[in-house]
Amino acid sequence: MATELSTNHLLGIKYITKDDIELIFKRAEEFKEVINRPIKKVPSLRDVTIANLFFENSTRTKLSFELAEKRLSADVINFSSSSSSVKKGESLLDTVNNILSMKIDMVVMRHPEPGAHFFLSKHIDASIINAGDGTHEHPTQALLDAYSIQERLGKIKGLKVVIVGDIRHSRVALSNIMCLKKLEAKVAVCGPPTLIPKHIKSLGVDVFYNIKEALEWADVANVLRIQLERQDIKFIPSIREYQQYFGINKDLIQSLDSEVLILHPGPINRGVELSSDVADSDASIILDQVENGVAIRMSVLYLLAAKLKIKA
Amino acid sequence: MRLLLKKLTVLDKNSPHHQEKVSILIENGIITKIGKSIRITKNVKTVEFKNAIASIGWLDIGTQIGEPGYEHRETLETVAAAAARGGFTEIACFPNTKPTIHTKSEVQYIKNNTKESIVNFHPVGAVSKDCLGEEMSDMIDLHHAGAIAFSDGRRSIQDNGMLMRALDYVRSFNGLIINHPHDKSIARNGMVHEGMMSTSLGIPGIADMSESIQVERDLSLRNYTDSKIFVHNISSKDSVQKIRSAKAVEKKNVYSSVPYLNLIFNDSAIEQFDANYKVLPPLRDESDRTSLIEGLKDGTIDCITTNHKPVEIESKHLEFSRSSYGAIGLETCFAAITTHLKKALTVRQIVQSLAYKSREAIGLAIPTINVDAPANITIFDPDQEWTYDKKSIRSKSSNSPFINQTFTGKVLAVVNNKKFQQF
């Protein structure tokens, strides 16, 4: 197995290899052991300064990254757009360059525009981690999802995973598709046709428009949040109809022939895409995902920081 | 001015000197002698070329000129310099200025301020006031002031009824309406071609149907009004097919163009989120690109355009989705085609499109390289290598995907309006 990543940034799953993913999982396993010790901190990233730049709202991803950084003893600064000069018209490049003048080694960034990290990686020296860029990618979420599936079911290869919900507006869906395909899972998406991109099959996935058929097929269902905030026009007539025809509830789960593992990247619209009794059931690994998120992010930060030292 | 241009191979099917290697003497803007050897030594500027071809000057349709209103992007002077460097002695410029070219004052402003230019400016008047697509502008007035055709330029006309009335209205003076097909309600917030690339990059896509649905509409409205339509800058194979079918029935009165970038690149160019490839119409997939080339070859598409759209760095050098659409193209159109499409298009086909069919489509007189004719000439070498570096750009903006690219094929000089420029 490789001992270092093939890239200096984590811009998306599209830009890393299967070996990279396996290496990230291996380190994550070690870090998971660390964060379950009485003393949860290691000195691996001492002297590394990380800026968390969130140009879009985030609660759990930001907390998870910050916790991962602190567990690794990195120095951390936080910046969010609500308190920034971005709203005053300063460009992304200026904002980031200002921050980098403060000698930052790594940037964890969430941004509403697809490809913003790509743009940045061409113009600044720091190592960049994508914490979500518009409707493009959210690589650490896909890594922690795949890691959680592997942890529970012992493998990824050959598993059937269906991603349910608003695929059109979801960076989580895109990163998950890329990640699961690289790990040789079979992937499908399910949702109303207006929420599924017309050319999604070109990514090598199957499409279901019926939730029961999708769950009958699947070993794992990754259920996405209906992202009303990303829809400037109505792609579905009503939440009520969505919940009735695409929502997952206990009756639906019990009607299936075999068990389906349930994931959700959060935050859940309880009673819309997922009912509480399913979200809180044994079939759900939603809280494992959150714990694994910290381990995966520690792993990514650690491995990219190792590249920084090689570069220096 | 007496100018003697030596060792040029004439490429002008209308000239008796077509395909001959000759010298050309130009006096006071008029070609006075063409021959194997012209011996004049006094009071003459002599330029000797090697492997150079002389064709009639080229015409670009739909150039964005910046001035008035967007002088920070381009002025009449810089766009003329860029056009000349690219071999274009004439441009039919779009009305998306500020104010838009929707009264005779704007037409006169452009005409009066370019009188001394080596490039002929032909303003395209706005179909609607402010190019908003709501109320027709005074098109007869604009026509008398010198507007060569009518268009809302980069703003595609959305209102079917208004386009129908405009097509009908301009028949009184045999006017031409140019529309860029782009249905906004389908394209919405799309930025690139809708396909595998847009799906994998998470960038909202523009379905090819947003173009072809308007092509179909434009052709239907033309049939109904029995007027003339120029479908400007198509990008999809469906559009090519629709125009091909229409032309099979109606040989005249239907014209179309394709931007050179869409002939060269497909949507894989945006894989690295390089905003220099963020253009309208968008770069589509490989089957679209090849069918555009086929369409150009079989005459479905009349001419190639530069789709020249200068954008200041502050609006271009941004994250992909925030970056403005468009690329400058006047200076690189010919060189990029000869470099990237060497196998697909011959020099003759390129010149046919840029110099003859463009003029036929828009109704401009076709010059010729012959004695007693005014000299309107582009001189080029399709095999000469050169590098397009940022410092040398004549346009005021530098939003080009070709910076630092080495091309094979160079414009060497232009002659027009009693002026000569060598590059």
Interface residues (C-beta under 8 A of the other chain):
Chain A: K14 S91 L92 L93 H111 E113 P114 G115 A116 F118 F119 D133 G134 T135 H136 E137 R171 L174 M178 P197 K198 H199 I200 S202 L203 D232 I233
Chain B: R188 N189 E194 G195 M196 S198 T199 S200 L201 G202 I203 P204 G205 A207 Q272 F273 A275 E314 H317 L318 E319 F320 S321 R322
